[in-house]
Amino acid sequence: MNERYTFIDIYRKELDLNKDMKVKVSQIIIPKIQRPYAQGRLDGVCTYIRNTLLNEMFENFKTDEIFDFNFIYGIVRPSNDEYVVELLDGQQRMTTLFLVYWYIANCELTEEDEEDKTIRDALHRFVYETRSTSTLFCHKLASYRIDLSGQTPSKVIRQAKWYFKSFDRDSTITAMLTMLDAIHERYINQDNKALYTKLANIQFYVKSLGFFNLSEELYIKMNARGLQLSPFENFKADLTNYIGGIDYSPFKEEVPLYCKDSEDLVEFHFNFSVKLDAKWIDIFWRKGFENFDASYMSFFSRFFACKYIISTKDIVNDRDMRQDSTLRKIYTDAENRTEADEYLGFQEFKSILTNHPEYVLTLDKVLDTFYQYDFKDSKKVIYEMMAPAWEKLSLEGDDFYSNINSKMTHIKLITFGAVIEFIEAFESFDTEVFKQWMRIVWNIVENTNIDSLTPVSSLIRKFSAIIHSIAKRMSGEESFYYALSQWKEDSTDERENRALLEEVLKASRIAENDKWLPIFEDAEKQPIL
């Protein structure tokens, strides 16, 4: 532990695995439980730290003396057939060092230089896991070359084809860009343009905390001195870890990476993680809510509540769903703590996914659909259909699914479940069929007494069965209303919801003569009916 390391030779020299064994590591990892990069923030304290560190570093570049970067602490652990070091302390300094190496290599070396190849290799081994956007940004930056003639690094990088708008919402990335501009300011104001020869003078000690995984106690201690993760960040880390670690072949299938101008193929689980931070976040961020993470978390809680109700049809009856402990934890209690900075664990979600890993595929499809048809499409068809026809004069729609400021109700959970099941049932999202479906959903909901979780459970399960039956029939070229009119033949329930039977009868009339549809629609727009 008394040996000094540079950013390059930390991969060349051996580190202590434990008191008896040394190993070489292939990566430095900033784990998910670490806080975002802070030395590039614009507040007074971080600006002082940034200026002091860079001033001392560039002053040291004028000499041949060692620039002491103190200690970094980490856990050396196995990863596949190699070893990696997860940083527990030293994240801020090592991230700054990563940026200094990149900037100087970009300015002074060419891709033919051996020194450049060595530095770029080391940069690629520095992995951020706090957010998948940070992971992707560092990966892209490691090999990126730019011409800084008369421009700042942040401006040029933001113009890169691979730079997502969502990167600007990742505080780690924006802080990195600020730090690069600060490095640039000092570099252009000094005479020595061969600083790559001085980089090896920046040295530090590495203390390995032994061969063990991050314990709950260590997590608490780490967050006591840093930024605590939001409940959603904790959930996201647990979810992506679970998806990446489970032996389920669809999660290992290669899919196109969600990245502008990228032709890369990556495994599904990695792309899912990227979309969580780089794509789907826009659904919840667009209103500029400070608590968008809470809205994001609520979406997942409600999704899994609906899928849990459906998956337990043969285990938990509708009446018992009122007292069901799992539903209470993932939904009822969750709705009551949306504003609380509290995470109660992943166990219930894990239990659901252990029996139904395919729900992740549905979740991926559902979020893609909401993104495409509610965020990107100005018509916002999902938002519009979240309000019934008879309320359209006073209410254009409802965005409760992406906005926790919109009060949640039993009825909204039912309609949310109906949307999820529609998206799952059909191979593609047909907006006209979706509108037909939501018309049926709202008519049944409006004419059913929904006073507890018992009718909520009943209708969510019923809507799931109906729309999957309709989708199956429509795959054989049947119309939506004809498919619905055949529900009595497809249903195995002895007792049916009265409102549902009325919709089936109306569907048979429309299937026989479509002139009935506008007559029914006009009548349904009247609240009294």
SENU-12362 format. One record per residue (C-alpha): residue in three letters; x, y, z. Coordinates in Angstrom, 2 decimals. Layout:
<atoms>
ALA,X,Y,Z
...
</atoms>
This chain:
<atoms>
MET,0.00,0.00,0.00
ASN,3.02,2.29,0.11
GLU,3.53,2.25,-3.65
ARG,2.56,5.25,-5.74
TYR,0.44,4.92,-8.86
THR,-0.40,7.07,-11.86
PHE,-3.60,7.04,-13.89
ILE,-1.80,4.80,-16.39
ASP,0.07,2.32,-14.25
ILE,-2.84,1.55,-11.93
TYR,-3.67,-0.97,-14.66
ARG,-0.08,-2.12,-15.04
LYS,0.88,-2.66,-11.44
GLU,-0.75,-5.02,-9.00
LEU,-3.15,-3.92,-6.26
ASP,-3.90,-5.59,-2.95
LEU,-6.81,-7.97,-3.23
ASN,-6.35,-8.79,0.42
LYS,-3.43,-8.98,2.82
ASP,-2.11,-12.15,1.16
MET,-2.64,-11.59,-2.56
LYS,-2.09,-8.94,-5.25
VAL,-3.84,-8.79,-8.63
LYS,-3.99,-6.56,-11.69
VAL,-7.22,-4.68,-12.35
SER,-8.76,-4.00,-15.74
GLN,-11.07,-1.11,-14.78
ILE,-11.70,1.66,-12.29
ILE,-15.42,1.78,-11.58
ILE,-17.43,4.56,-9.98
PRO,-20.28,2.45,-8.50
LYS,-23.96,3.34,-8.58
ILE,-24.02,4.24,-4.89
GLN,-21.59,7.11,-5.38
ARG,-22.83,10.67,-5.65
PRO,-22.52,12.66,-8.91
TYR,-19.26,14.38,-9.83
ALA,-19.10,17.66,-7.91
GLN,-15.80,19.45,-8.62
GLY,-17.29,20.96,-11.76
ARG,-20.35,22.43,-10.08
LEU,-20.81,26.19,-10.17
ASP,-21.57,26.83,-6.49
GLY,-19.07,28.76,-4.40
VAL,-17.51,25.82,-2.54
CYS,-17.02,23.64,-5.64
THR,-15.69,26.60,-7.64
TYR,-13.11,27.26,-4.91
ILE,-12.05,23.58,-4.84
ARG,-11.83,23.46,-8.64
ASN,-9.78,26.63,-8.93
THR,-7.44,25.68,-6.09
LEU,-6.79,22.18,-7.45
LEU,-6.19,23.27,-11.05
ASN,-4.03,26.24,-10.06
GLU,-1.80,23.98,-7.96
MET,-1.68,21.32,-10.67
PHE,-0.72,23.69,-13.48
GLU,1.81,25.38,-11.26
ASN,3.34,21.96,-10.57
PHE,3.51,21.26,-14.32
LYS,6.25,23.90,-14.45
THR,8.46,21.63,-12.35
ASP,9.55,18.01,-12.31
GLU,8.22,17.40,-8.82
ILE,5.62,14.82,-7.82
PHE,2.10,16.20,-7.50
ASP,0.63,14.32,-4.55
PHE,-2.97,13.23,-5.15
ASN,-3.12,11.55,-1.73
PHE,-4.97,8.24,-1.26
ILE,-7.85,6.62,-3.08
TYR,-9.81,3.87,-1.39
GLY,-11.60,1.06,-3.15
ILE,-12.73,-2.51,-3.22
VAL,-10.87,-4.85,-5.56
ARG,-13.32,-7.50,-6.72
PRO,-13.57,-10.13,-9.44
SER,-15.49,-9.32,-12.62
ASN,-15.84,-12.21,-15.05
ASP,-12.26,-13.46,-15.52
GLU,-10.64,-10.20,-14.41
TYR,-10.50,-7.87,-11.43
VAL,-11.79,-4.31,-11.12
VAL,-11.51,-1.67,-8.41
GLU,-14.66,0.10,-7.22
LEU,-13.84,3.52,-5.82
LEU,-15.27,4.38,-2.43
ASP,-13.18,7.49,-1.80
GLY,-11.29,9.51,-4.40
GLN,-14.03,9.64,-7.01
GLN,-13.84,13.42,-7.36
ARG,-10.06,13.59,-7.77
MET,-9.89,10.61,-10.12
THR,-12.66,12.03,-12.32
THR,-10.76,15.31,-12.56
LEU,-7.61,13.36,-13.43
PHE,-9.54,11.49,-16.14
LEU,-10.53,14.85,-17.64
VAL,-7.00,16.30,-17.40
TYR,-5.55,13.26,-19.20
TRP,-8.20,13.47,-21.91
TYR,-7.75,17.19,-22.48
ILE,-3.95,17.09,-22.72
ALA,-3.97,14.01,-24.97
ASN,-6.53,15.71,-27.22
CYS,-4.45,18.87,-27.51
GLU,-0.93,17.45,-27.78
LEU,-1.05,13.93,-29.21
THR,-2.21,12.29,-32.41
GLU,-3.66,8.85,-32.86
GLU,-0.32,7.66,-34.28
ASP,1.51,8.46,-31.04
GLU,2.11,5.55,-28.70
GLU,1.53,7.83,-25.72
ASP,-1.92,8.66,-27.10
LYS,-2.82,4.98,-27.49
THR,-1.74,4.32,-23.92
ILE,-3.76,7.22,-22.53
ARG,-6.87,6.41,-24.57
ASP,-6.72,2.81,-23.39
ALA,-6.59,3.99,-19.77
LEU,-9.48,6.43,-20.35
HIS,-11.66,3.61,-21.68
ARG,-11.03,1.68,-18.49
PHE,-12.53,4.44,-16.32
VAL,-16.22,3.55,-15.96
TYR,-18.97,5.65,-14.40
GLU,-22.01,3.67,-13.19
THR,-23.86,6.41,-11.28
ARG,-26.12,6.92,-14.31
SER,-26.05,5.15,-17.66
THR,-25.81,8.57,-19.34
SER,-22.55,9.16,-17.44
THR,-21.35,5.71,-18.50
LEU,-22.08,6.45,-22.14
PHE,-20.62,9.96,-22.03
CYS,-17.28,8.82,-20.57
HIS,-17.10,5.95,-23.05
LYS,-17.68,8.29,-26.00
LEU,-15.35,10.99,-24.67
ALA,-12.47,8.54,-24.16
SER,-11.96,8.13,-27.91
TYR,-13.29,11.53,-29.05
ARG,-10.97,14.07,-30.72
ILE,-11.87,17.70,-31.25
ASP,-10.39,20.89,-32.61
LEU,-10.59,23.58,-29.93
SER,-9.51,26.48,-32.12
GLY,-11.22,29.48,-30.58
GLN,-13.90,27.40,-28.81
THR,-14.43,25.91,-25.38
PRO,-14.55,22.12,-24.91
SER,-18.13,22.22,-23.60
LYS,-19.40,24.00,-26.71
VAL,-17.65,21.66,-29.14
ILE,-18.62,18.49,-27.27
ARG,-22.27,19.52,-27.05
GLN,-22.25,19.78,-30.86
ALA,-21.02,16.19,-31.27
LYS,-23.37,13.81,-33.06
TRP,-23.27,11.40,-30.13
TYR,-24.21,14.05,-27.54
PHE,-27.81,13.65,-26.29
LYS,-29.87,16.57,-25.03
SER,-30.57,14.42,-21.98
PHE,-26.86,14.59,-21.12
ASP,-27.50,18.17,-20.00
ARG,-29.79,16.80,-17.30
ASP,-27.05,14.59,-15.86
SER,-25.28,16.69,-13.23
THR,-22.12,14.58,-13.55
ILE,-21.81,15.36,-17.26
THR,-22.50,19.08,-16.90
ALA,-19.92,19.24,-14.10
MET,-17.38,17.44,-16.31
LEU,-17.93,19.98,-19.08
THR,-17.44,22.83,-16.63
MET,-14.20,21.26,-15.43
LEU,-12.97,20.80,-19.01
ASP,-13.58,24.50,-19.69
ALA,-11.61,25.37,-16.56
ILE,-8.74,23.11,-17.66
HIS,-8.87,24.70,-21.11
GLU,-8.67,28.21,-19.64
ARG,-5.46,27.38,-17.78
TYR,-3.91,25.43,-20.63
ILE,-4.20,28.19,-23.23
ASN,-2.63,30.66,-20.78
GLN,0.60,28.70,-20.22
ASP,3.56,28.25,-22.51
ASN,4.44,24.55,-22.21
LYS,2.58,22.58,-24.87
ALA,4.11,19.25,-23.93
LEU,2.32,18.64,-20.68
TYR,1.73,14.99,-21.53
THR,5.28,14.41,-20.29
LYS,4.25,15.81,-16.90
LEU,1.15,13.70,-16.38
ALA,3.11,10.88,-14.77
ASN,4.08,13.28,-11.98
ILE,0.48,13.19,-10.69
GLN,0.61,10.23,-8.33
PHE,-1.46,8.69,-5.57
TYR,-1.63,5.74,-3.22
VAL,-4.28,3.03,-3.54
LYS,-5.77,1.40,-0.48
SER,-7.82,-1.71,-1.15
LEU,-10.42,-2.47,1.51
GLY,-10.25,-6.19,0.86
PHE,-12.17,-8.82,-0.97
PHE,-15.83,-8.17,-0.03
ASN,-18.98,-6.76,-1.58
LEU,-20.50,-3.43,-0.60
SER,-22.38,-4.02,2.64
GLU,-25.44,-2.10,3.79
GLU,-23.40,-0.62,6.65
LEU,-20.74,0.65,4.25
TYR,-23.42,2.14,1.98
ILE,-24.88,4.11,4.90
LYS,-21.46,5.41,5.90
MET,-20.67,6.47,2.33
ASN,-23.91,8.37,1.94
ALA,-23.47,10.02,5.32
ARG,-20.66,12.03,3.75
GLY,-22.17,12.50,0.30
LEU,-25.42,12.91,-1.60
GLN,-27.99,10.30,-0.72
LEU,-29.57,8.54,-3.65
SER,-33.26,9.16,-4.29
PRO,-35.65,6.21,-3.91
PHE,-35.85,5.99,-7.70
GLU,-32.06,5.95,-8.08
ASN,-31.92,3.08,-5.58
PHE,-34.72,1.26,-7.37
LYS,-33.10,1.83,-10.76
ALA,-29.79,0.44,-9.53
ASP,-31.53,-2.64,-8.12
LEU,-33.59,-3.15,-11.28
THR,-30.70,-2.83,-13.72
ASN,-28.49,-5.04,-11.56
TYR,-31.23,-7.67,-11.47
ILE,-31.85,-7.55,-15.23
GLY,-28.12,-7.70,-15.95
GLY,-27.55,-10.64,-13.64
ILE,-30.53,-12.93,-14.28
ASP,-30.17,-15.91,-16.61
TYR,-32.97,-15.02,-19.02
SER,-32.08,-15.25,-22.69
PRO,-34.12,-12.22,-23.96
PHE,-32.07,-9.97,-21.67
LYS,-28.88,-11.20,-23.39
GLU,-30.13,-10.71,-26.95
GLU,-28.34,-8.03,-28.95
VAL,-30.39,-4.97,-29.88
PRO,-29.47,-1.62,-31.49
LEU,-27.98,0.76,-28.95
TYR,-30.19,3.77,-28.25
CYS,-27.69,6.38,-29.35
LYS,-27.69,8.91,-32.18
ASP,-25.84,7.77,-35.29
SER,-24.80,4.53,-33.59
GLU,-24.79,1.19,-35.34
ASP,-23.58,-0.63,-32.25
LEU,-25.37,-3.74,-31.03
VAL,-25.55,-4.27,-27.28
GLU,-27.32,-6.69,-24.99
PHE,-30.92,-5.81,-24.15
HIS,-30.25,-5.26,-20.46
PHE,-27.58,-2.62,-21.17
ASN,-29.77,-0.81,-23.70
PHE,-32.64,-0.85,-21.18
SER,-30.36,0.87,-18.68
VAL,-29.31,3.49,-21.25
LYS,-32.93,4.26,-22.15
LEU,-33.82,4.73,-18.49
ASP,-31.47,7.71,-18.30
ALA,-31.23,8.93,-21.90
LYS,-34.71,8.43,-23.34
TRP,-37.62,7.67,-21.04
ILE,-36.60,10.33,-18.53
ASP,-37.99,12.90,-20.99
ILE,-41.52,11.62,-20.31
PHE,-41.21,12.79,-16.72
TRP,-38.77,15.69,-17.10
ARG,-40.64,17.70,-19.70
LYS,-42.63,19.71,-17.16
GLY,-39.50,20.77,-15.32
PHE,-40.63,19.31,-11.99
GLU,-37.92,19.22,-9.36
ASN,-39.37,15.91,-8.15
PHE,-39.37,14.18,-11.53
ASP,-37.62,11.19,-9.92
ALA,-40.70,10.71,-7.72
SER,-42.94,10.71,-10.81
TYR,-40.61,8.21,-12.49
MET,-40.70,5.97,-9.40
SER,-44.50,6.17,-9.21
PHE,-44.78,5.02,-12.82
PHE,-42.86,1.84,-11.98
SER,-44.80,1.23,-8.76
ARG,-48.11,1.52,-10.59
PHE,-46.91,-0.64,-13.48
PHE,-45.86,-3.45,-11.16
ALA,-49.04,-3.06,-9.11
CYS,-51.12,-3.73,-12.23
LYS,-48.95,-6.67,-13.32
TYR,-48.99,-8.13,-9.80
ILE,-52.79,-8.02,-9.73
ILE,-52.97,-9.77,-13.11
SER,-50.31,-12.39,-12.33
THR,-51.94,-13.47,-9.05
LYS,-55.42,-14.07,-10.41
ASP,-55.32,-17.74,-9.41
ILE,-53.64,-17.05,-6.07
VAL,-55.24,-13.94,-4.56
ASN,-58.95,-13.30,-5.13
ASP,-60.29,-9.83,-5.76
ARG,-61.70,-9.40,-2.27
ASP,-58.43,-10.38,-0.55
MET,-56.50,-7.90,-2.68
ARG,-57.63,-5.20,-0.24
GLN,-55.41,-6.68,2.46
ASP,-52.65,-8.08,0.26
SER,-49.26,-7.18,1.76
THR,-47.35,-7.10,-1.53
LEU,-49.81,-4.74,-3.21
ARG,-49.79,-2.56,-0.13
LYS,-45.99,-2.22,-0.23
ILE,-45.55,-1.59,-3.96
TYR,-48.65,0.54,-4.47
THR,-50.81,1.66,-1.54
ASP,-47.94,2.58,0.78
ALA,-45.87,3.82,-2.16
GLU,-48.57,6.34,-3.11
ASN,-48.48,7.69,0.43
ARG,-44.73,8.24,0.43
THR,-44.15,9.79,-3.00
GLU,-42.81,12.93,-1.34
ALA,-40.79,11.02,1.27
ASP,-37.11,10.42,0.60
GLU,-37.40,6.77,1.54
TYR,-36.63,3.51,-0.24
LEU,-37.98,0.31,1.25
GLY,-36.17,-2.16,-0.96
PHE,-36.49,-4.25,-4.10
GLN,-37.70,-7.54,-2.64
GLU,-41.36,-7.31,-3.73
PHE,-40.41,-6.22,-7.26
LYS,-37.84,-9.02,-7.41
SER,-40.44,-11.60,-6.39
ILE,-42.72,-10.48,-9.22
LEU,-39.91,-10.53,-11.78
THR,-38.61,-13.90,-10.63
ASN,-41.92,-15.43,-11.70
HIS,-42.40,-13.13,-14.68
PRO,-39.13,-11.76,-16.11
GLU,-41.04,-11.07,-19.32
TYR,-42.62,-8.09,-17.57
VAL,-39.38,-6.21,-18.19
LEU,-39.95,-6.65,-21.92
THR,-43.46,-5.28,-21.48
LEU,-42.09,-2.39,-19.44
ASP,-39.60,-1.60,-22.20
LYS,-42.39,-1.64,-24.78
VAL,-44.75,0.44,-22.61
LEU,-42.18,3.15,-21.92
ASP,-41.18,3.27,-25.60
THR,-44.84,3.72,-26.51
PHE,-45.42,6.49,-23.97
TYR,-42.27,8.20,-25.24
GLN,-43.30,7.95,-28.89
TYR,-47.01,8.74,-28.63
ASP,-47.18,10.99,-25.59
PHE,-43.83,12.83,-25.50
LYS,-42.71,13.08,-29.13
ASP,-46.13,13.18,-30.80
SER,-47.76,16.59,-30.30
LYS,-51.19,14.94,-30.49
LYS,-50.46,13.20,-27.17
VAL,-53.00,10.47,-27.79
ILE,-52.41,8.67,-24.48
TYR,-52.79,11.87,-22.46
GLU,-55.98,12.71,-24.36
MET,-57.56,9.30,-23.74
MET,-56.87,9.41,-20.01
ALA,-59.99,11.55,-19.68
PRO,-63.46,10.24,-20.64
ALA,-65.44,11.73,-23.53
TRP,-67.98,13.40,-21.23
GLU,-65.21,15.43,-19.53
LYS,-63.49,16.65,-22.70
LEU,-65.18,20.06,-22.55
SER,-63.47,20.88,-19.26
LEU,-60.46,18.52,-19.37
GLU,-58.24,17.88,-22.38
GLY,-56.61,14.85,-20.78
ASP,-54.73,13.65,-17.70
ASP,-51.01,13.08,-17.22
PHE,-51.16,11.46,-13.77
TYR,-48.89,8.67,-15.05
SER,-46.00,11.15,-15.42
ASN,-46.97,13.80,-12.89
ILE,-47.35,13.07,-9.18
ASN,-49.01,16.46,-8.74
SER,-52.05,14.95,-10.44
LYS,-53.96,13.08,-7.73
MET,-53.99,9.29,-8.08
THR,-57.29,7.40,-7.72
HIS,-58.55,3.83,-8.04
ILE,-60.10,4.71,-11.40
LYS,-56.79,6.05,-12.71
LEU,-54.98,2.85,-11.73
ILE,-57.58,0.83,-13.64
THR,-57.24,2.96,-16.78
PHE,-53.44,2.85,-16.49
GLY,-53.63,-0.94,-16.33
ALA,-55.88,-0.95,-19.40
VAL,-53.29,1.06,-21.32
ILE,-50.45,-1.26,-20.25
GLU,-52.37,-4.35,-21.34
PHE,-53.31,-2.78,-24.68
ILE,-49.66,-2.01,-25.45
GLU,-48.61,-5.50,-24.42
ALA,-51.35,-7.27,-26.37
PHE,-50.70,-5.70,-29.78
GLU,-47.51,-5.97,-31.78
SER,-47.74,-2.30,-32.75
PHE,-49.60,0.71,-31.37
ASP,-52.58,1.67,-33.54
THR,-53.93,5.00,-32.29
GLU,-57.43,4.45,-33.71
VAL,-57.79,1.03,-32.13
PHE,-56.42,2.48,-28.89
LYS,-59.12,5.18,-28.91
GLN,-61.77,2.51,-29.51
TRP,-60.41,0.50,-26.60
MET,-60.29,3.44,-24.19
ARG,-63.89,4.34,-25.09
ILE,-64.91,0.88,-23.91
VAL,-62.74,1.13,-20.80
TRP,-64.21,4.45,-19.71
ASN,-67.79,3.32,-20.31
ILE,-67.28,0.25,-18.12
VAL,-65.42,2.17,-15.42
GLU,-68.09,4.88,-15.30
ASN,-70.85,2.32,-14.82
THR,-69.11,0.23,-12.17
ASN,-69.10,0.98,-8.45
ILE,-65.39,1.39,-7.62
ASP,-65.15,1.89,-3.88
SER,-62.15,-0.27,-2.93
LEU,-59.30,-2.35,-4.32
THR,-61.71,-5.24,-4.90
PRO,-63.35,-3.76,-8.04
VAL,-59.94,-2.33,-9.01
SER,-58.47,-5.83,-9.04
SER,-61.49,-7.25,-10.83
LEU,-61.46,-4.71,-13.65
ILE,-57.69,-4.72,-14.19
ARG,-57.81,-8.50,-14.56
LYS,-60.91,-8.34,-16.75
PHE,-59.49,-5.69,-19.07
SER,-56.28,-7.71,-19.46
ALA,-58.21,-10.79,-20.52
ILE,-60.49,-8.86,-22.89
ILE,-57.82,-6.91,-24.77
HIS,-55.61,-9.97,-25.23
SER,-58.63,-11.81,-26.61
ILE,-59.42,-8.91,-28.94
ALA,-55.80,-8.68,-30.12
LYS,-55.75,-12.39,-30.89
ARG,-58.93,-12.15,-32.95
MET,-57.78,-8.98,-34.73
SER,-54.60,-10.76,-35.83
GLY,-56.98,-12.84,-37.95
GLU,-58.30,-9.70,-39.67
GLU,-61.40,-9.29,-37.50
SER,-62.46,-5.72,-36.64
PHE,-62.14,-4.36,-33.11
TYR,-65.88,-4.25,-32.46
TYR,-66.53,-7.67,-33.94
ALA,-63.74,-9.12,-31.81
LEU,-65.26,-7.52,-28.70
SER,-68.73,-8.77,-29.65
GLN,-67.41,-12.33,-29.43
TRP,-66.27,-11.94,-25.81
LYS,-68.98,-14.26,-24.46
GLU,-67.51,-17.06,-26.54
ASP,-63.99,-16.35,-25.34
SER,-64.75,-15.73,-21.67
THR,-64.62,-18.51,-19.10
ASP,-66.23,-16.46,-16.30
GLU,-69.71,-17.50,-15.24
ARG,-70.56,-14.03,-13.94
GLU,-69.79,-10.91,-15.95
ASN,-69.75,-7.21,-15.15
ARG,-73.10,-5.71,-16.20
ALA,-71.43,-2.69,-17.79
LEU,-69.15,-4.98,-19.77
LEU,-72.11,-6.94,-21.13
GLU,-73.67,-3.68,-22.29
GLU,-70.48,-2.78,-24.19
VAL,-70.37,-6.24,-25.77
LEU,-73.97,-5.80,-26.94
LYS,-73.21,-2.33,-28.33
ALA,-70.12,-3.73,-30.07
SER,-72.25,-6.35,-31.82
ARG,-74.56,-3.58,-33.10
ILE,-71.57,-1.59,-34.40
ALA,-70.06,-4.70,-36.00
GLU,-73.33,-5.28,-37.86
ASN,-73.77,-1.63,-38.86
ASP,-71.09,0.98,-38.16
LYS,-73.68,3.78,-38.25
TRP,-74.43,2.85,-34.65
LEU,-71.01,4.10,-33.51
PRO,-71.62,7.89,-33.81
ILE,-75.03,7.44,-32.20
PHE,-73.49,5.70,-29.19
GLU,-70.62,8.20,-29.04
ASP,-72.96,11.20,-29.03
ALA,-74.99,9.67,-26.23
GLU,-71.87,8.83,-24.20
LYS,-70.68,12.43,-24.29
GLN,-73.60,13.40,-22.09
PRO,-72.53,13.08,-18.43
ILE,-76.07,12.26,-17.27
LEU,-76.09,9.15,-19.44
</atoms>
